[in-house]
Amino acid sequence: MANYNESQRVTVDFNYMMEKSLGAKGIKDSELKAHAKQAEEAYEYVKANRGKDELFMGWTELPYNQDEIVEDILKTAAEVRAKFKYFVVLGIGGSALGPIMAFNALKHLHYNELSDEKRGGPKFYVEDNVDPVRMQALLDVIEPEKTCFNVISKSGATSETMTQYLIIADILKKKGVNLPDNMIFTTDASRGNLIKIDNSYGGAFKKYVLPDGVGGRFSEMCPVGLLPAAVLGIDIKAMLKGAAYMDELCSSAKIENNPALACAVLQYVTMKQGKNINVLMPYSDNLKLMADWYCQLWAESLGKAETYDGKIINAGTTPVKSLGVTDQHSQVQLYIEGPYDKVITFISVGKYACEMPIAHGCEDIPDVGFLGGHTMQELIQAENKATAYALMRAGRMNYTINMPVVNEFTLGQLMYLLELQTAYTGALLNINTFNQPGVEDGKKATFALLGKRGYEAQKAEMDSAPALENKYIV
Ligand code: PA5
């Protein structure tokens, strides 16, 4: 593993949230001070409940308790890399967004198009939908018998994932493939339908456990994310080390010494002011899908009807994904001049994987010629700074998470920072951050519509719902 040090520390700069930069539109130091006690309580709550399975807080310990699993994953990954041409994740939501995000962040942006030699591992796909066109498109580009399918589902009861499984299993069987030769299950230790399927094959499938106390959206640093990442040749030990490092950086109950707590308090204070849109805008194509992962983490965790003591609060702010600089030409106009209802979080990169010099030319056209001699890295960084500055000048709150480079170590830090931020914000709101009753309701309604046994009453209720009036259909 590479040698990482302080120079790769992820930091948070929230100057542009504060009164000093924004005047009356900013947060006063006194306001932060006024929240110090609540922040401390949120910190203590998370600390006291670390690792508790019954509260779904097992994720806090993932950087520390997986030595054996990591070794096993590395062994399996080496076998998969040697044997298969394609690696496909079948899963959805928390069982898919992490693997997609890490793939996007740490591998070549056109990985699947690289030559076999340059790629060095199997082509990689994640099927996180049940769009038939997408499934057909996958089948058009892979050879199923040369593919390792990683079926990831904690419950083994998610219609989307099990639909993907049924289709692929049928194709493999028709080709005479013994399913356990081409499939790995990542699922609950003992419950769930993937376990039943495995039992029907005499326990022949290679299986990884999605630990009891780890919910889908907090699962990237368990086998859900670690196996796909290892198959891609990503240094998963460094990723876990980065998470542990951020954990250490966040081991204070004081806002000024804990970046995740600072972010949580900023979000909480602005939420109370009615700012209900939370934009994540990485200035890096490698982090574009980090915003997708974050949207789920934030929305599913904090979008909750009631507090622990039964008060209806309908909590949560709407996460929005944005990409710098691309969305400067799409959304930033709204951020600068639209309603004062947003907080923008930038993710800035200190050193990109390459700099890309801009060639000289068009010297007789000053509007173009000035670009020559700079680099694309300079340009994207200047645009990032300029956008943050312009927002600040317009009285718009924004803060920046600085990533010195994008690698396994810093990505581990970033994930853990955002997970902790979410947990602290949930604690400030006094809500259950780790359940998802709304998602479960949708799952149940789908079961009813498709005639699953046990859901007859719900189907009858849905069928008898007042008929939609034609006058509202245009
Ligand atoms: O975060 C969550 O808990 C959800 O998004 C789940 O990950 C998603 O619904 C898939 O569930 P499962 O892993 O049980 O198939």
Boltz pocket constraint, residues with backbone or C-beta under 6 A from the ligand:
constraints:
  - pocket:
      binder: B
      contacts: [[A, 92], [A, 93], [A, 94], [A, 95], [A, 152], [A, 153], [A, 154], [A, 155], [A, 156], [A, 157], [A, 158], [A, 161], [A, 215], [A, 216], [A, 217], [A, 218], [A, 300], [A, 436], [A, 439]]
      max_distance: 6.0
